[in-house]
Amino acid sequence: MDAHAKQASVDADTEPFDRGSQLVAGLGPVVFNVALFIWFWGQWPVLLALAGVWAVLGFVNVWLVEWVSRRSGRAMAETVRMLANLAGSLVGGTATHWHPLAWVFVPYSLLLFSGMDRWVRLRTVTYLAGVAGVALGSGAEPGMSAAFLLLAVCGFLVSEKRITALRGVLEQVLRQREELEKTHQALARTHGALEAAHQELQQLHQRALEQERLSSLGMLAAGVAHEINNPMSFVTSNVHSMLRDLRDEPDLPEVMKEYVDDVLPATLDGIKRVNTIVGDLRRFARGDPEAHTAYELDTEVETALRIAHGQLSHVRVEKELGDVGRSVGRPRQIVQVLVNLLVNAGQATASGGEVRIRTRRDGDSIQVEVSDTGTGMSEETKHHLFEPFFTTKPAGEGTGLGLSVVHGIVKSHGGRIEVESEEGKGTCFKLRLPLVPPLLQYEPSTDGGMRRREG
């Protein structure tokens, strides 16, 4: 706090004290005026002058000083008070021929305008000089004048010393109040930081729980897929053997020819589909770190469609695969991205709606679009869409991690993801992935694949 502001604060804090002391000090003039009225009773010109002085000073001290203080400040108000008291002392002293009861007003008046501003001494000197000059010039007894003037000076100095001490106490209180306010603000900031840290820890804890749960589910899915894969191998082998043996049988009954021509081949196609789905599930659920490798994006799209089939059975699925060729990346992560987007699209789309996935090559990058005719999203939802733990699904139906993971995977591949959506008109996610992540040194090979750059 600067000096001017501190002075204003101290003045504001001492103003109630000044008003209280002025109110008590105002009882003195009443007593002195009553004594003067009794002493000069019958001398009507003197009484008339004293009554006029009393009325004017009462008006000035009770109303005018407060009015000036509100509009021009305390220093100006005290100056007005000093000038009024000076005029009153001169009129009263001259009218009573400087009677001792009139002289009493001189030291007592200093108590009424001994404020705490820097002009207090100048006002005091002006007041005493004016009284001394007029008193001695109008025939006042010099010894009495000197006595009351010295008493006024001593009384003023004692009063000033006390007020200075009070000022020091108030400044100390003000400093302590500032320190308490700073401490309170620091505690508030610390509390806010602790709250933010607590929330972050809760989010990290929740994320760890979700990751542990997803890891456990992945291990469970991989185990289930493995258990299914073993008996399916026997089934596949046995059906193949049965079909081969029936085809080699020369005298095959007519009823069995239908099995050879239709039933068993269709069964093998079904078994092949089951084996493909199991293989996709095992590859998708595998938890070991995945290295960058060359992959066919359109093949991974087919894999994602098979995995997400259960969430898309109520809608019409359209695919437009642009034969984009081979690219480099982590195919399991790419499948994870596509499955998440397809599942979200299916959950956001009512029965009979449409989900469309489209791929195309654009120079050195691949574009993937997953769109639906579902409920769409508001601008507020789109603003928070890729934040961890943000979800619009009911409690227990979503973790809010899916799209944040999608965003992280796309970024780690050097790509970007955009979303276009309007409430009631569906959503379209657009992915742009480079053929080769920027940190890898690969180039297309002559056989249509990818090879590491030399040099």
Secondary structure, DSSP 8 states (H G I E B T S, - for coil): --HHHHHHHHHHHHHHHHHHHHHHHTHHHHHHHHHHHHHTTT-HHHHHHHHHHHHHHHHIIIIIHHHHHHHH-HHHHHHHHHHHHHHHHHHHHHHTTS-HHHHTHHHHHHHHS--SSTTHHHHHHHHHHHHHHHHHHTT--HHHHHHHHHHHHHHHHHHHHHHHHHHHHHHHHHHHHHHHHHHHHHHHHHHHHHHHHHHHHHHHHHHHHHHHHHHHHHHHHHHHHHHHHHHHHHHHHHHHHHHHHHHH-TT--HHHHHIIIIIHHHHHHHHHHHHHHHHHHHHHH--S----EEEEHHHHHHHHHHHTHHHHTTSEEEEE-----EEEE-HHHHHHHHHHHHHHHHHHS-TT-EEEEEEEEETTEEEEEEEESS----HHHHHTTTSTT---S-TTS--S-HHHHHHHHHHHTT-EEEEEE-TTS-EEEEEEEESS-TTS-EEE-TTSSEEE---
